[in-house]
Amino acid sequence: MVVLLVLLSAIVYTGTAYQCSPHSNATVEIGCRSYYSCVDGHGSIVDCTLINSEYVYNSAVGHCDDPANVAPPCGQQKDCSNMPDRKFADVDNNCTSYYTCYRHSFYGHNNCSPGLVFDENLQSCNWPRNVPPPCGTKTAT
């Protein structure tokens, strides 16, 4: 179910936000588990979990890789064994990303859009001024 949601969100993302230029060869990061690949101007989504269930996207080399070879946040596994089902701010990455725990398993990291941080109360990315510390700058009123 989660993989399906990731794929559906990736399709929506790539269908509206990115198109390959004619004859281009490039990769565009969608999230830690997938990326968009342009080969000779033709685009497709690459789901790293279909190659290996543990693989993540390695932006340094432009393809799926073992998390041990990937810089945070994608290469960083979180312990969800005693965590509730929800999303958590990745404070190790200045809250510019978040990770998901579901049924006591780690389901990977996702990045917020530039300039945003993860708001655990709303379970979505938000402007830092609207998010309380440690992720944002909102003060109690």
QUISUL-V525233 format. One record per residue. RES is the residue in three letters. NEAR is the number of other C-alpha atoms within 10 Angstrom. Layout:
RES/NEAR, RES/NEAR
This chain:
MET/6, VAL/9, VAL/13, LEU/9, LEU/10, VAL/16, LEU/17, LEU/12, SER/13, ALA/20, ILE/16, VAL/12, TYR/13, THR/19, GLY/10, THR/9, ALA/8, TYR/12, GLN/15, CYS/20, SER/14, PRO/11, HIS/11, SER/14, ASN/14, ALA/15, THR/20, VAL/16, GLU/18, ILE/21, GLY/20, CYS/25, ARG/27, SER/24, TYR/25, TYR/23, SER/22, CYS/20, VAL/15, ASP/13, GLY/14, HIS/14, GLY/19, SER/15, ILE/18, VAL/21, ASP/24, CYS/21, THR/15, LEU/12, ILE/12, ASN/12, SER/11, GLU/15, TYR/24, VAL/29, TYR/26, ASN/24, SER/17, ALA/9, VAL/10, GLY/14, HIS/18, CYS/23, ASP/20, ASP/15, PRO/19, ALA/13, ASN/14, VAL/20, ALA/12, PRO/17, PRO/21, CYS/24, GLY/20, GLN/17, GLN/15, LYS/16, ASP/11, CYS/17, SER/12, ASN/10, MET/16, PRO/14, ASP/14, ARG/12, LYS/23, PHE/21, ALA/24, ASP/22, VAL/14, ASP/12, ASN/14, ASN/14, CYS/22, THR/24, SER/24, TYR/26, TYR/22, THR/21, CYS/21, TYR/15, ARG/13, HIS/14, SER/16, PHE/17, TYR/20, GLY/21, HIS/26, ASN/21, ASN/22, CYS/17, SER/13, PRO/8, GLY/10, LEU/21, VAL/28, PHE/30, ASP/24, GLU/18, ASN/10, LEU/10, GLN/13, SER/15, CYS/21, ASN/19, TRP/17, PRO/20, ARG/14, ASN/15, VAL/21, PRO/15, PRO/12, PRO/12, CYS/23, GLY/19, THR/13, LYS/14, THR/10, ALA/5, THR/3
